[in-house]
Amino acid sequence: MSTSKVSKFYEKPLAERVAIVKEFGSLTDGEAALLGKFGALDFEVANRMIENVYSAFPLPLGIATNFVVNGREYLVPFALEEPSVVAAASNAAKLCSGFEAKATEPVMIGQIQLVKVKDPKKAIAAIKKAQRELLEIANAGDSTLVKFGGGARRIEARAISTKRGKMVILHLLVDVRDAMGANAVNTMCERISGRIEEITKAKTRLKIISNLAVHRTVKAKGLWKKEELGEDAIGKVLDAYEFAANDEFRACTHNKGIMNGIDAVVIATGNDFRAVEAGAHAFASRSGKYKPLTKYYSDKQGNLIGEIELPMAVGLVGGATKTHPIAKINVKLLGVKSASELAELIASVGLAQNFAALRALANEGIQKGHMRLHAKNIAVLAGAQGIAIEEIAGQIVKEGNISVSRAKEILGEKEMLTTTGKSPAGGN
């Protein structure tokens, strides 16, 4: 009987791992063979990246074109499965007069939780008094980061009231330079926790980075000319933005569209898209109400201006960025020289993606273009293979009936014609 209780799975050779998964999932020989194909990410590399590896899960990798950010041109790699996203971003960038973007210094927040605090005010005062000493302890163990101009910068502390009593939350602010920073920040927090306990007479609990990187944000701005879009289209985009700005249900989907582009580039460069997602949505809620990450308005000439601001904790050193072979190629393709430059590009992508979505939604509707690009997948779902995929996709797009049921009808007609030489209507 199959069981999920597998002892020391990580020590087993690949063939045995696949065999266990095959038995547990009742997989076919063909399915098991696919699991053994790692592509550019071979087993040895994947096995170093995470635990209990048995295969790899590839995503399509596409290129978004036409991006010009701060006067520099980029071809931008997108790793995702959703059709129309790459095309939409490319078109939005083509229509844009260019993006201007600026990232703040790469300062991350490390949090240390203090419990059993008898007097929070005295504890906070003691922490502030010992700030220089604590920063020296934090930096003493990371000479490489300090050498490159980074390191712990300052300490903040505040009290919170909980059902478990008063707690003091310490923020260690660390300039992580071109790293995402999680490992460095977490290590520093753990390093100073013992001394904090001594000077506050309290107990430390969690010592962990915060993904709400309010000190490490990026802004991007784009201009779409009135002559290119038309006044009517600009008005429709502004109406769509106001919907999101005043309705959290719409704002959620509005921001999801932004993350379509952002996540795709974050994944393609081997960065942590979950951290970026968490930070973005928390940032959108910082006013107490969930808001869009972008805003739109018209300038004096009637052109459309779009802006975006969000946390962007991405890096170029450490993690999958340096171990995943395709991520390394994608970073090389981008030619970015710093984590800040990468953040500026990614923010511009998010703005472009959002503009494209609003423009489509407010004009022809999102489904027309999306489903047109999705037609090949529909044909495959209907059972088409080989050249029939293109033929059926083309026909359902032409008919404007992009559905699995219609694709199956066309496939049946083609099969009958091949078998009998006659169409279902009896013609030749």
C-alpha angles and dihedrals in degrees: 000000000000117000136181090219099098116163117224095349089166092063095054122098118254095256091055092047091053091046091054092049091045092054095044093049096036089236125179123244089254093052091049090050090054090054089059093059110091100170114200090347100070124198096259093055094043091048090057093050101055140001131267094014117188102158144338130260110218124203125201111265115212136174123238110208137201098042116151114175122178088347095306125113122228139185102211123209115221121194110194144108102230118105122229096026096100093043092048094050092047092051093046090051091048092054093045120092088224136293127261116201139173130187124201123231112297096254116156129191123236115194127210118189117212119196134180089042109170096190115015094189092054091045092052091047091051091050092051091048091052095044097113092049092047092050090051091052091048094050096041093078098048108056092156094060091045090048090058093051099267135106142109111330110178146340130236128185136188139170126241131189118228140166086261092056135260117339133185118219116203121200117205108197112209130184101218097182111203096352127094082233108215097123095044094046095045091049092050092049091052091046095057098037095089093054091046090056089052096052097040099036086224134115124253120221121166118030107181145130120262118230090206090091099184091162093051105057135141133210127200131183132194135185125211113191122236089228091059099044105025126231093268094055091047090052091052092051090050091050090051091050093051089053090058093042092057104033123057094201090060092038090060093056091039089058092043087061090052090052091051087076099031095051091046092059094039090054093044091056095047096251129140106270092179091060091047091048093049092048093047096052093043089050090051088057099046094107091058092259127074108254138179116269091223135055133197135201141153124255125220091275092054095252119143116250121196126189135183134189129180143134113278116190102176130140145195099208129063131008124048090332088076101030105042108083095212092046088055091051092049092051089050090049091053092048092209114166100198142023088248092058090049090050091051091052093047092050090052089052090052091051092048091049091051094048090051092051095048092047092050095044094048095047122027096359126254097267100062097066094030095053092043088061090040092055095097091055089050090052091051091049088054090057102261119152136189117345091356089072092065093041096051093042090052093049097048090048091050091049092046089231104115100174137124091238093056092044089053091051092053091046090052091050091051092049092050091049090051093048102041104016088237133100119233088260090060098253128131 
